[in-house]
Amino acid sequence: MTAIAHFRSSIAAADHLVAMYAELRRSRNLGQRGRLDAANVDLLSLPRAAVVASLSALDAYVHAVLYERIPLALQANPVPTALCELMASTLSIKNGTTFRDALPLLAAPDSLSELCTRLKDKTLAFLSYQAPEKIGAAYELIGHDNIFESVAGLWQGPGTEPDDIKRNLASYVKRRNQIAHEGDHEANGQPRPMQPQYAQGCGSFVDGLATRLNRVVYGV
């Protein structure tokens, strides 16, 4: 399965969560719109989860692209500077102990493949690619500097300049972090309001971003 196909499967989970919210409103005879009372405010967990699912799908997509494209970038001429710096930190030989640790990799029949595996397991797997600066840095590793400028060139309509795209993404990531790390509560303990339209907007934006990121790298 391609990275974008896996993304489509993942982002569908966000749509299902919003649809579930609407269905539960109907089953509880709450109508399609309107403020929820205390007895039904639990339903807001669904659009909140949809926001988290959307950003998680984007994160997984960027990881998949890196895992696929870094081995190709290592064969480029020249190899992207950012990737060289990261590889240098992955294969750091400063003394006998670190040389012994690196020896299996150096002696491997396909040392570049082994190096990519080490980079994935020891570094990339622990990184999150959701915030604009993180995504920008990720694409520099595979030779796509200024990725948001490239994406903006493929995105028509208002609010699609590079700074607009980064600002919108940062806003959704901030809300995602508030949901995941703060229970989406204000400082006074009150839950932040959440409309299903917000979750739908997040999913639509992330889908559009991933689609254009894919077009920049793969041409489709």
PAGU-709601 format. One record per residue (C-alpha): residue number from 1; x, y, z. Coordinates in nm, 2 decimals, m for minus. Example, Ala and Ser with C-alpha at 12.3 -4.5 7.8 and 13.67 -1.06 7.14 Angstrom:
<sites>
+-----+--------+--------+--------+
|   k |      x |      y |      z |
+-----+--------+--------+--------+
|   1 |   1.23 |  m0.45 |   0.78 |
|   2 |   1.37 |  m0.11 |   0.71 |
+-----+--------+--------+--------+
</sites>
This chain:
<sites>
+-----+--------+--------+--------+
|   k |      x |      y |      z |
+-----+--------+--------+--------+
|   1 |   0.00 |   0.00 |   0.00 |
|   2 |   0.14 |   0.34 |  m0.09 |
|   3 |   0.19 |   0.61 |   0.16 |
|   4 |  m0.11 |   0.82 |   0.03 |
|   5 |  m0.33 |   0.51 |   0.01 |
|   6 |  m0.26 |   0.43 |   0.38 |
|   7 |  m0.32 |   0.80 |   0.46 |
|   8 |  m0.67 |   0.78 |   0.29 |
|   9 |  m0.75 |   0.48 |   0.50 |
|  10 |  m0.64 |   0.65 |   0.82 |
|  11 |  m0.81 |   0.99 |   0.75 |
|  12 |  m1.14 |   0.80 |   0.69 |
|  13 |  m1.14 |   0.73 |   1.07 |
|  14 |  m1.19 |   1.10 |   1.14 |
|  15 |  m1.49 |   1.11 |   0.90 |
|  16 |  m1.64 |   0.80 |   1.08 |
|  17 |  m1.60 |   0.97 |   1.42 |
|  18 |  m1.79 |   1.28 |   1.30 |
|  19 |  m2.06 |   1.07 |   1.14 |
|  20 |  m2.09 |   0.88 |   1.47 |
|  21 |  m2.14 |   1.21 |   1.65 |
|  22 |  m2.43 |   1.30 |   1.42 |
|  23 |  m2.59 |   0.96 |   1.45 |
|  24 |  m2.57 |   0.96 |   1.83 |
|  25 |  m2.73 |   1.31 |   1.83 |
|  26 |  m3.02 |   1.16 |   1.62 |
|  27 |  m3.05 |   0.85 |   1.84 |
|  28 |  m3.07 |   1.08 |   2.15 |
|  29 |  m3.33 |   1.30 |   1.98 |
|  30 |  m3.10 |   1.60 |   2.01 |
|  31 |  m3.15 |   1.73 |   1.66 |
|  32 |  m2.87 |   1.81 |   1.41 |
|  33 |  m2.76 |   2.13 |   1.58 |
|  34 |  m2.77 |   2.31 |   1.91 |
|  35 |  m2.57 |   2.33 |   2.23 |
|  36 |  m2.55 |   2.00 |   2.43 |
|  37 |  m2.66 |   1.99 |   2.79 |
|  38 |  m2.45 |   1.84 |   3.07 |
|  39 |  m2.61 |   1.49 |   3.01 |
|  40 |  m2.50 |   1.48 |   2.65 |
|  41 |  m2.17 |   1.67 |   2.65 |
|  42 |  m1.99 |   1.34 |   2.63 |
|  43 |  m2.06 |   1.34 |   2.26 |
|  44 |  m1.80 |   1.61 |   2.21 |
|  45 |  m1.54 |   1.34 |   2.26 |
|  46 |  m1.61 |   1.23 |   1.91 |
|  47 |  m1.52 |   1.54 |   1.71 |
|  48 |  m1.23 |   1.59 |   1.95 |
|  49 |  m1.11 |   1.24 |   1.86 |
|  50 |  m1.16 |   1.32 |   1.49 |
|  51 |  m0.91 |   1.61 |   1.52 |
|  52 |  m0.65 |   1.39 |   1.68 |
|  53 |  m0.71 |   1.12 |   1.42 |
|  54 |  m0.66 |   1.36 |   1.14 |
|  55 |  m0.33 |   1.49 |   1.26 |
|  56 |  m0.22 |   1.14 |   1.34 |
|  57 |  m0.29 |   1.04 |   0.98 |
|  58 |  m0.07 |   1.32 |   0.86 |
|  59 |   0.21 |   1.22 |   1.10 |
|  60 |   0.20 |   0.86 |   0.98 |
|  61 |   0.20 |   0.98 |   0.62 |
|  62 |   0.51 |   1.19 |   0.66 |
|  63 |   0.69 |   0.90 |   0.83 |
|  64 |   0.59 |   0.66 |   0.55 |
|  65 |   0.73 |   0.91 |   0.29 |
|  66 |   1.06 |   0.94 |   0.48 |
|  67 |   1.10 |   0.57 |   0.52 |
|  68 |   1.05 |   0.52 |   0.14 |
|  69 |   1.24 |   0.82 |   0.01 |
|  70 |   1.55 |   0.85 |   0.24 |
|  71 |   1.72 |   0.55 |   0.08 |
|  72 |   1.67 |   0.72 |  m0.26 |
|  73 |   1.80 |   1.05 |  m0.13 |
|  74 |   2.12 |   0.88 |  m0.01 |
|  75 |   2.19 |   0.79 |  m0.37 |
|  76 |   2.13 |   1.14 |  m0.50 |
|  77 |   2.41 |   1.36 |  m0.61 |
|  78 |   2.45 |   1.56 |  m0.40 |
|  79 |   2.29 |   1.40 |  m0.09 |
|  80 |   2.07 |   1.66 |   0.08 |
|  81 |   2.27 |   1.85 |   0.35 |
|  82 |   2.01 |   1.80 |   0.62 |
|  83 |   2.01 |   1.42 |   0.56 |
|  84 |   2.39 |   1.41 |   0.58 |
|  85 |   2.38 |   1.59 |   0.91 |
|  86 |   2.12 |   1.35 |   1.05 |
|  87 |   2.31 |   1.05 |   0.93 |
|  88 |   2.63 |   1.18 |   1.09 |
|  89 |   2.45 |   1.20 |   1.42 |
|  90 |   2.32 |   0.84 |   1.37 |
|  91 |   2.66 |   0.70 |   1.29 |
|  92 |   2.88 |   0.88 |   1.55 |
|  93 |   3.22 |   0.71 |   1.59 |
|  94 |   3.42 |   0.89 |   1.86 |
|  95 |   3.59 |   0.61 |   2.04 |
|  96 |   3.64 |   0.24 |   2.06 |
|  97 |   3.31 |   0.17 |   2.22 |
|  98 |   3.11 |   0.36 |   1.95 |
|  99 |   3.32 |   0.20 |   1.68 |
| 100 |   3.23 |  m0.15 |   1.81 |
| 101 |   2.86 |  m0.05 |   1.81 |
| 102 |   2.89 |   0.07 |   1.45 |
| 103 |   3.09 |  m0.23 |   1.33 |
| 104 |   2.80 |  m0.46 |   1.24 |
| 105 |   2.66 |  m0.18 |   1.02 |
| 106 |   2.99 |  m0.11 |   0.85 |
| 107 |   3.04 |  m0.47 |   0.78 |
| 108 |   2.69 |  m0.53 |   0.65 |
| 109 |   2.66 |  m0.63 |   0.28 |
| 110 |   2.42 |  m0.34 |   0.23 |
| 111 |   2.55 |  m0.08 |   0.48 |
| 112 |   2.32 |   0.20 |   0.35 |
| 113 |   2.01 |  m0.02 |   0.40 |
| 114 |   2.13 |  m0.10 |   0.76 |
| 115 |   2.20 |   0.27 |   0.82 |
| 116 |   1.84 |   0.36 |   0.71 |
| 117 |   1.71 |   0.10 |   0.94 |
| 118 |   1.91 |   0.24 |   1.23 |
| 119 |   1.80 |   0.59 |   1.15 |
| 120 |   1.43 |   0.48 |   1.15 |
| 121 |   1.45 |   0.27 |   1.47 |
| 122 |   1.67 |   0.50 |   1.68 |
| 123 |   1.56 |   0.85 |   1.56 |
| 124 |   1.27 |   0.89 |   1.31 |
| 125 |   1.03 |   0.66 |   1.50 |
| 126 |   1.04 |   0.89 |   1.80 |
| 127 |   0.98 |   1.21 |   1.61 |
| 128 |   0.64 |   1.37 |   1.54 |
| 129 |   0.56 |   1.53 |   1.20 |
| 130 |   0.26 |   1.74 |   1.26 |
| 131 |   0.38 |   2.10 |   1.33 |
| 132 |   0.48 |   2.31 |   1.02 |
| 133 |   0.84 |   2.34 |   1.12 |
| 134 |   0.87 |   1.97 |   1.18 |
| 135 |   0.72 |   1.88 |   0.84 |
| 136 |   0.95 |   2.14 |   0.67 |
| 137 |   1.25 |   1.98 |   0.83 |
| 138 |   1.13 |   1.63 |   0.73 |
| 139 |   1.11 |   1.72 |   0.36 |
| 140 |   1.45 |   1.88 |   0.37 |
| 141 |   1.59 |   1.54 |   0.44 |
| 142 |   1.46 |   1.41 |   0.11 |
| 143 |   1.57 |   1.71 |  m0.09 |
| 144 |   1.25 |   1.92 |  m0.09 |
| 145 |   1.34 |   2.25 |   0.07 |
| 146 |   1.06 |   2.51 |   0.12 |
| 147 |   0.80 |   2.24 |   0.10 |
| 148 |   0.52 |   2.48 |   0.19 |
| 149 |   0.60 |   2.70 |  m0.10 |
| 150 |   0.57 |   2.40 |  m0.33 |
| 151 |   0.24 |   2.30 |  m0.17 |
| 152 |   0.10 |   2.65 |  m0.20 |
| 153 |   0.18 |   2.65 |  m0.57 |
| 154 |  m0.06 |   2.36 |  m0.61 |
| 155 |  m0.33 |   2.50 |  m0.38 |
| 156 |  m0.57 |   2.75 |  m0.54 |
| 157 |  m0.81 |   2.98 |  m0.36 |
| 158 |  m0.80 |   3.22 |  m0.07 |
| 159 |  m0.59 |   3.14 |   0.24 |
| 160 |  m0.35 |   2.92 |   0.05 |
| 161 |  m0.03 |   3.12 |   0.06 |
| 162 |   0.26 |   2.94 |   0.24 |
| 163 |   0.22 |   3.14 |   0.56 |
| 164 |  m0.16 |   3.07 |   0.56 |
| 165 |  m0.11 |   2.70 |   0.52 |
| 166 |   0.15 |   2.69 |   0.80 |
| 167 |  m0.07 |   2.91 |   1.03 |
| 168 |  m0.38 |   2.69 |   0.97 |
| 169 |  m0.18 |   2.37 |   1.04 |
| 170 |  m0.02 |   2.52 |   1.35 |
| 171 |  m0.36 |   2.61 |   1.48 |
| 172 |  m0.50 |   2.26 |   1.43 |
| 173 |  m0.19 |   2.11 |   1.59 |
| 174 |  m0.23 |   2.34 |   1.89 |
| 175 |  m0.59 |   2.22 |   1.94 |
| 176 |  m0.48 |   1.86 |   1.89 |
| 177 |  m0.23 |   1.90 |   2.17 |
| 178 |  m0.49 |   2.06 |   2.39 |
| 179 |  m0.71 |   1.76 |   2.34 |
| 180 |  m0.44 |   1.50 |   2.39 |
| 181 |  m0.25 |   1.66 |   2.68 |
| 182 |  m0.51 |   1.88 |   2.86 |
| 183 |  m0.83 |   1.70 |   2.80 |
| 184 |  m0.94 |   2.01 |   2.60 |
| 185 |  m1.01 |   2.21 |   2.91 |
| 186 |  m0.96 |   2.57 |   2.98 |
| 187 |  m0.74 |   2.68 |   3.27 |
| 188 |  m1.05 |   2.72 |   3.49 |
| 189 |  m1.15 |   2.35 |   3.43 |
| 190 |  m1.43 |   2.42 |   3.18 |
| 191 |  m1.43 |   2.22 |   2.86 |
| 192 |  m1.35 |   2.41 |   2.54 |
| 193 |  m1.64 |   2.42 |   2.30 |
| 194 |  m1.61 |   2.20 |   1.99 |
| 195 |  m1.83 |   2.19 |   1.69 |
| 196 |  m1.83 |   1.90 |   1.45 |
| 197 |  m1.78 |   2.15 |   1.17 |
| 198 |  m1.44 |   2.23 |   1.32 |
| 199 |  m1.34 |   1.86 |   1.31 |
| 200 |  m1.46 |   1.83 |   0.95 |
| 201 |  m1.26 |   2.14 |   0.86 |
| 202 |  m0.95 |   1.99 |   1.02 |
| 203 |  m0.99 |   1.67 |   0.83 |
| 204 |  m1.05 |   1.85 |   0.50 |
| 205 |  m0.75 |   2.07 |   0.55 |
| 206 |  m0.52 |   1.78 |   0.64 |
| 207 |  m0.65 |   1.58 |   0.34 |
| 208 |  m0.57 |   1.87 |   0.11 |
| 209 |  m0.23 |   1.91 |   0.26 |
| 210 |  m0.13 |   1.55 |   0.23 |
| 211 |  m0.27 |   1.53 |  m0.12 |
| 212 |  m0.05 |   1.82 |  m0.23 |
| 213 |   0.26 |   1.69 |  m0.04 |
| 214 |   0.21 |   1.37 |  m0.23 |
| 215 |   0.19 |   1.55 |  m0.56 |
| 216 |   0.52 |   1.74 |  m0.49 |
| 217 |   0.71 |   1.42 |  m0.41 |
| 218 |   0.55 |   1.17 |  m0.64 |
| 219 |   0.38 |   1.38 |  m0.90 |
| 220 |   0.04 |   1.22 |  m0.84 |
+-----+--------+--------+--------+
</sites>
